[in-house]
Amino acid sequence: MKFGTSIQQSIKFLFGFALMACAAVLFSSSSSEKPNLDDSKFKTETIVTGLNMPWSMAFLPDGKALVTERTGKLRIIKGGQLDPKEITGIPKVYFRGQGGLLDVVLHPNYKENGWIYISYSSPKKEGEAGEDGGANTALMRAKLNGYELTNIEHLYKASPNVKGGVHFGGKILFDKKGYVFLTLGERGQKENAQNLGKAQGKMVRLHEDGKIPTDNPFVKTKDALPEIWSYGHRNPQGLVMHPKNGTIWEHEHGPQGGDELNIVEKGKNYGWPLITYGIDYDNSIISDKTEAPGMEQPVIYWKPSIAPCGMTFVTSTKFKDWNGDLLVGSLKFQNIEHLVVKDNKVVKKEVVFEKIGRVRDLKEGPDGNIYVVIESNGSIVKISPKS
């Protein structure tokens, strides 16, 4: 099912759940509610400020949180404050355009093994394929000892290196079967999204130690990269798993119009740039086709583009009426969209939390509240229903 451009501008649901006591353990609030929201239903609190280009966050089991800054720093949030001490051991990043330090995700068994997974744009090293002075998306894992990353393992790097500063992808997702997925943008070279010999415009699937699974769809395809899980993507910036049925949901930036929400499946082609609902930034036609045999249709597309960034399925009892639905952030319109999901289809969508800022990441916290990483002012906002 597809939807056009109309968006309801009201918030439909009333929440009456009390705030859980553990919120005070995770973060302590430091500012007032935002006046542009419906204060009778929700409250938002800016709980952290002072970040520089924050990109992603991950909650540690001890009540702290990790936040990546695209400039190349990994920071700790402790007691509602940004710890001034930086974490050491971060590899050199290609901080240019949209590149830098990107996603941070804890291994599902973090309490037992301590692994932290990080994606970043990695500069070209001697002997690597591609353009001198270029870069591409890489995946590493490490353990945190105080303020130092230790046991660093470099698991994967996309090839070839490209000089451009756009479309790195970089979202990380663990499934429930021992695999890790990583999204790769096409690095501004749209034709390579269809080239199975290049890790551009792809989603890759790896074992948790970086090895390539033997049952990946293109392992036996001549000249294809064996790590590829799906292809035909532009710049995926959201990646989550449905909490009940295990389907993998991804959203990606289109050109001018045509942002997409997809359910990603093994070996499927998602069409870019052979089919698209958008046009180029100079208003030229990229493709006159919006569908073609052997290419997947999005669950929905956005026209005009919202520049979707960050996404989470709601499972918290604090947002009971939204359980099973998606929240999607918008860089362009600086709001959040609530997508009602039924049977793997989006049956309704609405804008919530207008003017919250350029949303870079969305996470449901251990306390059941929603946490939003705001790029525009370097902050983290907590969303919770009023008591």
C-alpha positions in Angstrom: 0.0 0.0 0.0 1.3 3.5 -0.9 0.4 6.9 0.5 0.8 10.3 -1.1 1.7 13.5 0.5 -1.2 14.3 2.8 -0.3 14.1 6.5 -2.6 14.6 9.5 -1.3 17.3 11.8 -2.9 16.1 15.1 -1.9 13.6 17.7 -4.5 10.9 18.1 -3.7 9.1 21.2 -4.1 10.0 24.9 -1.7 8.3 27.4 -2.2 8.0 31.1 0.7 5.8 32.2 2.9 6.9 35.1 6.6 7.4 34.4 8.7 4.5 35.4 11.1 5.1 38.3 14.1 3.8 36.3 14.0 6.9 34.1 15.6 8.8 36.9 18.4 6.2 36.9 19.0 6.4 33.2 18.9 10.2 32.9 18.1 13.2 35.0 16.1 15.9 33.3 17.6 19.4 32.9 15.2 21.5 31.0 11.6 22.5 30.5 8.9 21.0 28.2 8.8 22.2 24.6 6.0 24.8 24.2 5.1 23.8 20.6 3.7 20.3 21.7 0.3 19.4 23.1 1.3 19.6 26.7 -2.0 17.9 27.8 -0.8 14.6 26.3 3.0 14.4 26.1 6.0 15.9 27.6 9.4 16.3 26.1 12.5 17.0 28.0 15.9 18.0 26.6 18.1 15.8 28.8 21.5 16.3 27.2 23.1 19.2 25.4 26.6 20.1 24.1 27.0 17.3 21.6 28.7 18.0 18.2 26.9 16.4 15.3 25.4 13.4 17.2 24.5 10.5 15.0 23.5 7.5 17.1 23.0 6.3 20.7 23.1 3.0 22.6 22.0 2.3 26.2 24.4 0.6 28.5 23.0 -1.8 31.2 24.5 0.3 34.0 22.3 3.3 33.2 24.8 5.2 31.0 24.6 5.7 27.3 27.0 5.9 24.4 26.6 8.6 21.7 28.6 8.8 18.5 29.6 12.3 17.2 30.1 12.3 13.4 33.3 14.3 13.9 34.9 11.1 15.2 34.2 11.0 18.9 32.4 8.5 21.1 30.9 10.1 24.2 29.4 8.8 27.4 26.1 10.2 29.0 26.1 9.7 32.7 23.6 11.0 35.2 21.9 13.2 32.7 25.2 14.9 31.8 27.6 14.7 28.9 30.8 13.3 30.3 33.6 15.7 29.2 36.1 12.8 29.0 36.2 11.3 25.5 36.6 7.6 24.8 40.0 6.6 23.2 40.7 4.0 20.6 38.4 5.3 17.9 39.9 4.6 14.5 40.6 7.5 12.1 37.4 8.4 10.3 36.7 10.1 7.0 34.9 13.2 8.3 33.6 14.8 5.1 30.2 15.6 3.9 27.9 12.9 5.4 30.9 10.7 6.5 32.3 10.2 9.9 31.6 8.1 13.0 28.2 6.6 12.5 26.2 3.9 14.2 26.8 2.3 17.6 24.9 -0.8 18.7 25.5 -3.2 21.6 25.6 -7.0 20.9 22.4 -8.6 22.0 24.4 -10.5 24.7 26.4 -7.5 25.7 26.1 -8.3 29.4 27.9 -11.6 28.8 30.4 -10.7 26.0 30.9 -6.9 26.2 30.9 -6.3 22.4 30.1 -2.9 21.0 29.7 -2.6 17.3 30.5 0.7 15.5 30.2 1.8 11.9 32.2 4.6 10.4 33.5 6.0 7.1 37.0 4.5 6.8 39.7 6.4 4.7 41.4 4.4 1.9 44.4 2.5 3.1 47.3 1.3 1.1 46.4 -1.7 -1.1 42.6 -1.1 -1.0 40.6 -0.7 -4.2 39.2 2.6 -5.3 40.1 6.3 -5.4 43.0 7.8 -3.5 41.7 10.1 -0.9 38.4 8.2 -0.9 36.6 6.2 1.8 33.8 3.7 2.3 31.8 2.3 5.2 33.4 0.0 7.7 32.3 -2.1 10.7 34.3 -2.8 13.8 33.7 -4.1 17.3 35.4 -3.5 20.6 35.0 -3.6 24.3 34.8 -0.7 26.7 37.2 -0.5 29.6 36.7 2.7 31.4 37.2 5.4 28.8 39.2 3.1 26.4 38.1 0.8 23.6 40.0 -2.5 23.8 40.0 -5.8 21.9 39.3 -3.9 18.7 38.4 -6.1 15.7 37.9 -4.7 12.2 35.2 -6.9 10.8 34.3 -5.5 7.4 34.9 -2.6 4.9 32.9 -1.9 1.8 34.7 -1.7 -1.5 35.7 0.3 -3.5 36.8 3.6 -1.8 35.1 6.6 -3.3 36.1 10.3 -2.9 32.5 11.7 -2.6 31.1 12.7 0.7 27.6 11.3 0.4 25.6 8.2 1.0 27.5 6.0 3.5 24.5 4.2 4.9 26.0 2.7 8.1 23.0 1.4 10.0 23.7 -1.8 12.1 21.2 -4.5 13.0 21.3 -7.9 14.8 18.8 -10.5 14.0 17.8 -13.3 16.4 19.9 -15.9 14.5 23.4 -14.8 15.1 23.9 -12.5 12.2 24.6 -8.8 11.9 23.4 -6.6 9.0 25.0 -3.4 7.7 23.6 -0.9 5.3 25.7 0.7 2.6 24.8 3.8 0.6 25.8 3.9 -3.1 28.3 6.7 -2.4 26.8 9.0 -5.0 27.4 6.5 -7.8 23.8 5.3 -8.4 24.6 2.9 -11.2 26.7 0.8 -8.8 23.6 0.0 -6.7 22.8 -2.6 -9.3 26.3 -3.9 -9.6 26.7 -7.1 -7.5 30.5 -6.7 -7.8 30.6 -3.5 -5.8 29.6 -2.9 -2.2 27.5 0.2 -3.0 23.8 0.6 -2.5 23.7 -2.8 -0.7 22.8 -4.4 2.6 25.3 -7.0 3.7 24.9 -9.9 6.1 27.8 -11.2 8.2 28.4 -13.5 11.1 28.9 -11.6 14.3 32.7 -12.0 13.9 32.7 -10.6 10.4 32.9 -13.9 8.5 30.6 -14.3 5.5 27.7 -16.8 5.8 27.8 -19.6 3.3 24.0 -19.3 2.8 24.0 -15.6 1.7 22.1 -15.3 -1.6 25.0 -14.5 -4.0 27.7 -16.7 -2.6 27.7 -18.8 -5.7 26.9 -16.0 -8.2 29.9 -15.3 -10.5 31.6 -11.9 -9.9 29.1 -11.1 -7.1 30.3 -10.1 -3.6 29.3 -12.9 -1.2 28.4 -10.6 1.7 25.5 -9.0 -0.2 22.0 -9.7 1.2 20.0 -7.2 -0.9 20.7 -4.5 -3.4 19.3 -1.6 -5.3 19.4 0.8 -2.3 20.3 4.5 -2.4 21.2 5.6 1.2 19.6 3.6 3.9 19.3 5.6 7.2 16.9 3.4 9.2 17.1 -0.3 10.1 15.0 -2.2 12.6 13.5 -5.6 13.1 9.8 -6.1 13.8 9.5 -7.2 17.4 7.0 -10.0 16.7 7.5 -11.4 13.2 11.2 -10.7 12.7 10.9 -8.9 9.4 13.6 -6.4 8.7 12.4 -2.9 7.9 14.6 -0.3 6.3 14.1 3.3 5.1 16.3 5.2 2.7 16.7 8.6 1.2 15.4 9.0 -2.3 16.5 11.9 -4.5 14.1 14.8 -4.8 11.0 12.8 -3.7 10.8 9.1 -3.4 12.2 8.3 0.1 11.2 4.7 0.8 10.2 2.4 3.6 11.0 -1.3 2.6 10.8 -4.7 4.1 14.2 -6.2 3.2 14.4 -9.8 2.2 17.1 -12.2 1.0 18.4 -11.5 -2.5 15.8 -9.0 -3.4 16.4 -6.0 -5.7 14.9 -2.7 -4.4 15.3 -1.0 -7.7 17.5 2.1 -7.4 18.1 3.8 -9.8 16.2 1.8 -12.4 12.9 2.5 -10.7 12.2 5.5 -8.4 9.4 7.8 -7.3 11.8 10.8 -7.3 13.6 13.0 -9.7 17.1 14.4 -9.6 18.0 17.6 -7.8 18.3 19.5 -11.1 14.7 18.3 -11.9 16.0 15.9 -14.5 14.4 12.4 -14.9 16.4 9.6 -13.3 14.0 6.9 -14.6 10.6 7.0 -16.2 9.7 3.8 -14.3 8.3 3.4 -10.8 8.0 -0.4 -11.1 9.6 -3.2 -13.1 9.6 -7.0 -13.0 12.0 -8.5 -10.5 12.2 -5.3 -8.4 10.5 -4.7 -5.1 8.0 -2.0 -4.3 8.3 0.0 -1.1 5.8 -0.4 1.7 5.3 3.3 1.4 7.2 6.2 -0.2 7.4 9.9 0.7 6.8 12.6 -1.8 8.0 15.2 -1.1 11.0 13.7 0.6 11.2 13.9 4.4 14.8 12.7 4.6 13.9 9.9 7.0 16.5 9.2 9.7 16.3 6.9 12.6 13.4 4.5 13.3 12.0 2.4 16.1 9.2 0.0 16.6 7.2 0.9 19.7 7.0 -1.9 22.3 6.7 0.0 25.6 3.6 -0.2 27.8 3.9 3.5 28.2 2.8 3.9 24.6 0.3 1.1 24.7 -1.9 2.4 21.8 1.2 2.6 19.6 2.6 -0.9 20.3 3.8 -2.5 17.1 3.8 0.8 15.2 6.8 2.7 13.8 8.2 6.0 14.7 10.3 7.6 11.9 12.4 10.8 12.3 12.7 13.5 9.7 15.8 15.5 9.0 14.1 17.8 6.5 10.9 18.7 8.3 12.3 18.3 11.9 9.5 16.2 13.2 8.6 12.6 13.9 6.1 10.5 11.9 3.9 7.8 13.6 3.2 5.0 11.2 0.4 2.5 12.1 1.5 -0.9 11.1 -0.9 -3.8 10.5 0.1 -7.1 8.8 3.3 -5.6 7.5 1.5 -2.7 5.9 1.3 0.9 6.9 -2.4 1.7 7.2 -2.1 5.2 8.5 0.5 7.8 9.2 0.6 11.1 11.0 3.1 13.8 12.0 3.8 14.0 15.8 6.3 16.2 17.7 6.6 19.0 15.1 9.7 21.2 15.2 11.5 18.9 17.6 14.7 19.4 15.5 16.6 17.5 12.8 16.2 13.9 14.0 19.2 11.7 13.5 18.3 8.7 15.7 15.3 7.3 17.6 15.5 4.7 20.3 13.1 3.2 22.9 15.0 3.3 26.2 15.1 0.6 28.9 12.7 2.8 30.9 10.1 2.6 28.1 10.4 6.2 27.0 11.5 7.4 23.6 14.8 9.1 23.2 15.6 11.3 20.2 19.0 12.3 19.0 18.8 15.9 17.5 21.5 16.8 15.1 20.6 20.5 14.7 21.4 21.6 18.3 23.4 18.6 19.5 20.9 17.4 22.1 19.0 14.3 23.2 15.3 14.7 23.9 13.2 12.3 26.0 9.5 11.8 25.0 7.1 10.4 27.6 3.3 10.4 28.3 2.3 12.7 31.1 1.2 11.1 34.4 
